[in-house]
Amino acid sequence: MKLVISKFKEINKSILNVLFCGLKFCLILALLATFILTLYHSVHNLDLFILGLSLLKSSLFFTAFFIICAIAIDTIKKDLK
């Protein structure tokens, strides 16, 4: 865990901006999924459950993707110098 935190402190500012924009997008997607799942709780429509669960899975996948790609791109840029 300390290794990941130290990597984040050394990331280039432009890569960090892209990472934060991606994380904001994932947060909005997760909040939308939570709203849809809450709506399913009151309506009991199976399609809403599937849609909400799929959006939640996608937002979690994109969150991990943005974090891993930011660290990988920063490492590649530092190795090329």
Rosetta constraint file for C-alpha pairs under 8 A:
AtomPair CA 1 CA 5 HARMONIC 6.40 0.50
AtomPair CA 2 CA 6 HARMONIC 6.09 0.50
AtomPair CA 3 CA 7 HARMONIC 6.17 0.50
AtomPair CA 4 CA 8 HARMONIC 6.36 0.50
AtomPair CA 5 CA 9 HARMONIC 6.50 0.50
AtomPair CA 6 CA 10 HARMONIC 6.63 0.50
AtomPair CA 7 CA 11 HARMONIC 6.44 0.50
AtomPair CA 7 CA 71 HARMONIC 7.04 0.50
AtomPair CA 8 CA 71 HARMONIC 7.52 0.50
AtomPair CA 11 CA 15 HARMONIC 6.83 0.50
AtomPair CA 11 CA 16 HARMONIC 6.37 0.50
AtomPair CA 11 CA 70 HARMONIC 7.97 0.50
AtomPair CA 11 CA 71 HARMONIC 7.32 0.50
AtomPair CA 11 CA 74 HARMONIC 6.05 0.50
AtomPair CA 12 CA 16 HARMONIC 6.15 0.50
AtomPair CA 12 CA 74 HARMONIC 6.66 0.50
AtomPair CA 13 CA 17 HARMONIC 6.19 0.50
AtomPair CA 14 CA 18 HARMONIC 6.50 0.50
AtomPair CA 15 CA 19 HARMONIC 6.18 0.50
AtomPair CA 15 CA 70 HARMONIC 6.26 0.50
AtomPair CA 15 CA 73 HARMONIC 7.94 0.50
AtomPair CA 15 CA 74 HARMONIC 7.17 0.50
AtomPair CA 16 CA 20 HARMONIC 6.18 0.50
AtomPair CA 16 CA 70 HARMONIC 7.31 0.50
AtomPair CA 17 CA 21 HARMONIC 6.22 0.50
AtomPair CA 18 CA 22 HARMONIC 6.13 0.50
AtomPair CA 19 CA 23 HARMONIC 6.14 0.50
AtomPair CA 19 CA 66 HARMONIC 6.01 0.50
AtomPair CA 19 CA 67 HARMONIC 6.78 0.50
AtomPair CA 19 CA 70 HARMONIC 6.35 0.50
AtomPair CA 20 CA 24 HARMONIC 6.11 0.50
AtomPair CA 21 CA 25 HARMONIC 6.29 0.50
AtomPair CA 22 CA 26 HARMONIC 6.25 0.50
AtomPair CA 22 CA 62 HARMONIC 7.98 0.50
AtomPair CA 22 CA 63 HARMONIC 7.41 0.50
AtomPair CA 22 CA 66 HARMONIC 6.40 0.50
AtomPair CA 23 CA 27 HARMONIC 6.10 0.50
AtomPair CA 23 CA 63 HARMONIC 6.05 0.50
AtomPair CA 23 CA 66 HARMONIC 7.25 0.50
AtomPair CA 24 CA 28 HARMONIC 6.25 0.50
AtomPair CA 25 CA 29 HARMONIC 6.19 0.50
AtomPair CA 26 CA 30 HARMONIC 6.06 0.50
AtomPair CA 26 CA 59 HARMONIC 4.95 0.50
AtomPair CA 26 CA 60 HARMONIC 7.27 0.50
AtomPair CA 26 CA 62 HARMONIC 6.55 0.50
AtomPair CA 26 CA 63 HARMONIC 6.03 0.50
AtomPair CA 27 CA 31 HARMONIC 6.14 0.50
AtomPair CA 27 CA 59 HARMONIC 7.28 0.50
AtomPair CA 28 CA 32 HARMONIC 6.15 0.50
AtomPair CA 29 CA 33 HARMONIC 6.19 0.50
AtomPair CA 29 CA 55 HARMONIC 6.75 0.50
AtomPair CA 29 CA 56 HARMONIC 7.23 0.50
AtomPair CA 29 CA 59 HARMONIC 5.84 0.50
AtomPair CA 30 CA 34 HARMONIC 6.11 0.50
AtomPair CA 30 CA 55 HARMONIC 6.86 0.50
AtomPair CA 30 CA 56 HARMONIC 5.34 0.50
AtomPair CA 30 CA 59 HARMONIC 5.67 0.50
AtomPair CA 30 CA 60 HARMONIC 7.74 0.50
AtomPair CA 31 CA 35 HARMONIC 6.18 0.50
AtomPair CA 32 CA 36 HARMONIC 6.23 0.50
AtomPair CA 32 CA 52 HARMONIC 7.86 0.50
AtomPair CA 32 CA 55 HARMONIC 7.88 0.50
AtomPair CA 33 CA 37 HARMONIC 6.14 0.50
AtomPair CA 33 CA 51 HARMONIC 7.68 0.50
AtomPair CA 33 CA 52 HARMONIC 4.53 0.50
AtomPair CA 33 CA 53 HARMONIC 6.86 0.50
AtomPair CA 33 CA 55 HARMONIC 5.38 0.50
AtomPair CA 33 CA 56 HARMONIC 5.39 0.50
AtomPair CA 34 CA 38 HARMONIC 6.10 0.50
AtomPair CA 34 CA 52 HARMONIC 6.76 0.50
AtomPair CA 34 CA 56 HARMONIC 7.43 0.50
AtomPair CA 35 CA 39 HARMONIC 6.14 0.50
AtomPair CA 35 CA 52 HARMONIC 7.93 0.50
AtomPair CA 36 CA 40 HARMONIC 6.19 0.50
AtomPair CA 36 CA 48 HARMONIC 6.34 0.50
AtomPair CA 36 CA 49 HARMONIC 7.40 0.50
AtomPair CA 36 CA 51 HARMONIC 7.58 0.50
AtomPair CA 36 CA 52 HARMONIC 5.25 0.50
AtomPair CA 37 CA 41 HARMONIC 6.34 0.50
AtomPair CA 37 CA 48 HARMONIC 6.76 0.50
AtomPair CA 37 CA 49 HARMONIC 5.83 0.50
AtomPair CA 37 CA 52 HARMONIC 5.23 0.50
AtomPair CA 37 CA 53 HARMONIC 7.33 0.50
AtomPair CA 38 CA 42 HARMONIC 6.85 0.50
AtomPair CA 39 CA 43 HARMONIC 6.16 0.50
AtomPair CA 39 CA 48 HARMONIC 7.55 0.50
AtomPair CA 40 CA 44 HARMONIC 5.01 0.50
AtomPair CA 40 CA 45 HARMONIC 5.86 0.50
AtomPair CA 40 CA 46 HARMONIC 7.48 0.50
AtomPair CA 40 CA 48 HARMONIC 5.51 0.50
AtomPair CA 40 CA 49 HARMONIC 5.81 0.50
AtomPair CA 44 CA 48 HARMONIC 7.90 0.50
AtomPair CA 45 CA 49 HARMONIC 6.84 0.50
AtomPair CA 46 CA 50 HARMONIC 6.36 0.50
AtomPair CA 47 CA 51 HARMONIC 6.10 0.50
AtomPair CA 48 CA 52 HARMONIC 5.95 0.50
AtomPair CA 49 CA 53 HARMONIC 6.00 0.50
AtomPair CA 50 CA 54 HARMONIC 6.01 0.50
AtomPair CA 51 CA 55 HARMONIC 6.16 0.50
AtomPair CA 52 CA 56 HARMONIC 6.15 0.50
AtomPair CA 53 CA 57 HARMONIC 6.16 0.50
AtomPair CA 54 CA 58 HARMONIC 6.11 0.50
AtomPair CA 55 CA 59 HARMONIC 6.11 0.50
AtomPair CA 56 CA 60 HARMONIC 6.31 0.50
AtomPair CA 57 CA 61 HARMONIC 6.15 0.50
AtomPair CA 58 CA 62 HARMONIC 6.05 0.50
AtomPair CA 59 CA 63 HARMONIC 6.10 0.50
AtomPair CA 60 CA 64 HARMONIC 6.43 0.50
AtomPair CA 61 CA 65 HARMONIC 6.11 0.50
AtomPair CA 62 CA 66 HARMONIC 6.03 0.50
AtomPair CA 63 CA 67 HARMONIC 6.37 0.50
AtomPair CA 64 CA 68 HARMONIC 6.10 0.50
AtomPair CA 65 CA 69 HARMONIC 5.94 0.50
AtomPair CA 66 CA 70 HARMONIC 5.98 0.50
AtomPair CA 67 CA 71 HARMONIC 6.40 0.50
AtomPair CA 68 CA 72 HARMONIC 6.11 0.50
AtomPair CA 69 CA 73 HARMONIC 5.89 0.50
AtomPair CA 70 CA 74 HARMONIC 6.10 0.50
AtomPair CA 71 CA 75 HARMONIC 6.14 0.50
AtomPair CA 72 CA 76 HARMONIC 6.16 0.50
AtomPair CA 73 CA 77 HARMONIC 6.11 0.50
AtomPair CA 74 CA 78 HARMONIC 6.20 0.50
AtomPair CA 75 CA 79 HARMONIC 6.14 0.50
AtomPair CA 76 CA 80 HARMONIC 6.25 0.50
AtomPair CA 77 CA 81 HARMONIC 6.74 0.50
